[in-house]
């Protein structure tokens, strides 16, 4: 990496939705395999838990990504293993048992997102393991709110927060 002029201390991973789950999984896999160290993980409304199947009736009418969509996506990735106990954390990061040593995390999710509870639980798991976490729960917005309504104040604030967190 040095030959490429890459500062190893500034490597970050970022992704949204399923890509956020992949970024979290890469952080876990990198730690398990011993490097190179990731300096920060930026997880935007990440899809982390194949076991999230019980709809929240308070938000279900507002979902743009439904619980059925999640079941379909997890089955596409994991096949028959989806929802079963032997799914590794490198496939579904919410399965992680020990978050010690993972890189600092910025996690954001909308209040009207099917991933809300799993993202909050993951932020808590990281924090309890001593991982610095910045968590944003954006009120009244659905999954991918920043792509759908990118000129709104809340989308602009979210983008600014992401930039500030990566400095």
C-alpha positions in Angstrom: 0.0 0.0 0.0 2.9 2.3 0.7 3.9 2.0 -3.0 0.5 3.4 -3.9 1.0 6.4 -1.5 -1.9 5.2 0.7 -1.8 6.4 4.3 -2.8 3.2 6.1 -4.0 5.2 9.1 -6.7 6.8 7.0 -8.4 3.8 5.4 -12.2 3.9 5.9 -15.0 1.8 4.6 -18.5 3.3 3.8 -21.7 1.9 2.5 -25.4 2.3 2.6 -28.2 -0.2 3.0 -26.8 -3.6 2.0 -23.5 -1.8 1.2 -23.5 -0.6 4.8 -23.8 -4.2 5.9 -20.9 -5.1 3.7 -18.8 -2.3 5.1 -19.5 -3.5 8.6 -18.7 -7.1 7.6 -15.4 -6.0 6.0 -14.4 -4.2 9.2 -15.1 -7.5 11.1 -13.2 -9.6 8.6 -10.3 -7.3 8.5 -10.0 -7.4 12.3 -10.3 -11.2 12.3 -7.6 -11.6 9.6 -5.2 -9.1 11.2 -5.3 -6.1 9.0 -4.7 -3.7 7.4 -6.4 -1.7 10.0 -9.5 0.2 9.1 -9.6 3.7 10.6 -13.3 4.3 10.4 -16.5 2.6 9.3 -19.3 4.8 8.0 -22.5 2.8 7.9 -25.5 4.5 6.4 -28.8 2.8 7.2 -27.0 -0.5 7.1 -28.7 -3.9 6.6 -27.1 -5.9 9.4 -29.5 -8.6 10.7 -31.1 -11.5 8.7 -33.3 -12.1 11.7 -35.3 -8.8 11.5 -38.6 -10.2 10.3 -41.2 -8.9 12.7 -42.8 -5.8 11.3 -43.1 -2.7 13.5 -46.8 -1.6 12.9 -45.9 2.0 13.8 -43.6 2.3 10.8 -44.7 -0.4 8.4 -47.1 1.9 6.4 -44.2 4.3 5.7 -41.6 1.8 4.6 -39.9 2.1 1.2 -37.9 -1.0 1.9 -40.2 -3.6 3.5 -39.7 -6.5 5.8 -40.6 -8.8 2.9 -37.9 -7.1 0.8 -35.4 -7.9 3.6 -36.4 -11.5 3.7 -36.0 -11.8 0.0 -32.6 -10.1 0.1 -31.2 -12.2 2.9 -32.5 -15.4 1.2 -30.6 -14.3 -1.9 -27.4 -13.9 0.0 -27.7 -16.7 2.5 -30.1 -19.2 0.9 -31.7 -21.6 3.4 -29.3 -20.4 6.2 -31.1 -17.1 6.5 -32.4 -16.7 10.0 -30.8 -19.8 11.3 -28.3 -19.8 14.1 -25.1 -20.6 12.2 -24.9 -17.4 10.0 -21.5 -15.8 10.5 -21.0 -12.2 11.5 -19.1 -11.6 8.3 -22.4 -12.2 6.4 -24.8 -10.6 8.9 -22.8 -8.3 11.2 -25.5 -8.2 13.8 -24.5 -11.7 14.6 -21.2 -10.4 16.0 -20.5 -11.5 19.6 -17.4 -9.6 20.4 -17.0 -6.1 18.9 -13.7 -5.4 20.7 -11.1 -3.8 18.4 -13.4 -2.8 15.6 -12.8 0.7 14.1 -14.8 3.7 15.2 -18.2 3.9 13.6 -20.5 6.5 12.3 -24.0 5.0 11.9 -27.1 6.7 10.7 -30.7 5.5 10.0 -34.1 7.0 9.5 -36.8 6.7 12.1 -39.1 5.1 9.5 -36.6 2.5 8.3 -37.0 -1.2 8.8 -33.3 -1.3 9.8 -33.8 1.2 12.6 -33.8 -1.2 15.6 -31.0 -3.4 14.3 -28.8 -0.4 13.6 -29.4 1.0 17.1 -28.6 -2.5 18.6 -25.4 -2.7 16.6 -24.3 0.8 17.7 -25.0 -0.2 21.3 -23.0 -3.5 20.8 -20.0 -1.5 19.4 -20.2 1.1 22.2 -20.4 -1.6 24.9 -17.2 -3.0 23.5 -15.4 0.3 23.8 -15.7 1.2 20.1 -16.3 4.9 19.6 -19.7 5.4 18.0 -21.5 8.4 16.5 -25.1 7.4 16.0 -27.8 9.5 14.2 -31.5 8.6 14.2 -33.1 11.0 11.7 -36.7 11.7 12.7 -39.6 11.1 10.3 -37.6 9.8 7.3 -37.6 6.5 5.5 -34.8 4.3 4.1 -32.7 6.0 1.5 -34.2 9.4 2.4 -31.0 11.2 1.3 -31.2 9.7 -2.2 -35.0 10.3 -2.7 -35.1 13.8 -1.3 -31.5 14.9 -1.5 -32.3 18.7 -1.5 -34.2 18.6 1.8 -32.7 20.1 4.9 -32.4 16.7 6.7 -30.6 15.2 3.7 -28.1 18.1 3.6 -27.5 17.8 7.3 -27.0 14.1 7.1 -24.4 14.6 4.3 -22.6 17.3 6.3 -22.5 15.1 9.4 -21.0 12.3 7.3 -18.3 14.6 6.0 -17.5 16.0 9.5 -17.3 12.5 11.0 -14.7 11.4 8.5 -12.3 14.3 9.2 
